Each structure stands twice: as C-alpha cells, then as structure tokens.
Amino acid sequence: MALGTFEIIAGDFKLGKEHQLLNDKFTLKVEGKFFRESIKTTAIEKIEVATDESVQKVGASVGWALAGGLIAGPLGAVTAGVIGGKKNQTTFICHFKDGRKFVGIIPSKLYAKLAAPFMI
C-alpha cells in the first residue's frame, strides 16, 4: 500500500491531518503522547464508508462529542460537506480489534486499497 496521509475528524486518536498510512501500517498521533503509535492494518476489525447513520451510531456508542455534534448541533451543516465530501476523498469509520475507533477522511484510491480485504 502506498504512502497516504489522512485526517481524523472524530475518535480515539488526535484530531487533525497528521496521520499516515504506509506499507499496511497506520501511524497515528495520540493525544498527550509525543511519539506516534503504529498499528498494522491487520488490527482492523471493521472498516466502512461513513454515512450520517453510521457516524451517529458510532458517536452514540462511545459518546464522542464531535461525532454527535456533526450529526446534530451547530456543526450539523458541516456533515453534508464531510460525509458527502469531495469526489476524490472518502469519509470512513475504522474499528480496531482493541475497541478503539475513528472517523477519517482519506483519498478515495487509498481507501479502496485499505478496504479491499474487508469487502465480501
């Protein structure tokens, strides 16, 4: 898998655009930690394209203020832009086997490569 940077907009990792995917491994910033955390893509339990419904479900299940805020509240108007997004980007939800999750925005071609092993 090629190098790709992506943005995390909600979840258990630091929000922002400083996350990377390289050679089947995520390199993620964690709030309060200096060093990035490396997580292999084999640690993914489930990955899906984000919809209003799936973001709301994930947000409610773990109490993410931002995810809930994207669906209802002052940031609700942003939802259409984030979920609908640009045609060359995909908003997705990634669930790891250890229970951590995040909502991210990634180039669509990179998402297709990342999600391919999970397609049925």
Residue, then its C-alpha position, 0 to 999 in steps of 0.5 A: m500500500a502506498l504512502g497516504t496521509f489522512e485526517i481524523i475528524a472524530g475518535d480515539f486518536k488526535l484530531g487533525k491531518e497528521h496521520q499516515l498510512l504506509n506499507d499496511k501500517f497506520t501511524l497515528k498521533v495520540e493525544g498527550k503522547f509525543f511519539r506516534e503509535s503504529i498499528k498494522t492494518t491487520a488490527i482492523e476489525k471493521i472498516e466502512v464508508a461513513t454515512d450520517e447513520s453510521v457516524q451517529k451510531v458510532g458517536a452514540s456508542v462511545g459518546w464522542a462529542l464531535a461525532g454527535g455534534l456533526i450529526a446534530g448541533p451547530l456543526g450539523a451543516v458541516t456533515a453534508g460537506v464531510i460525509g458527502g465530501k469531495k469526489n476524490q476523498t472518502t469519509f470512513i469509520c475504522h474499528f480496531k480489534d482493541g475497541r478503539k475507533f475513528v472517523g477519517i477522511i482519506p483519498s478515495k484510491l487509498y481507501a479502496k486499497l485499505a478496504a479491499p480485504f474487508m469487502i465480501 
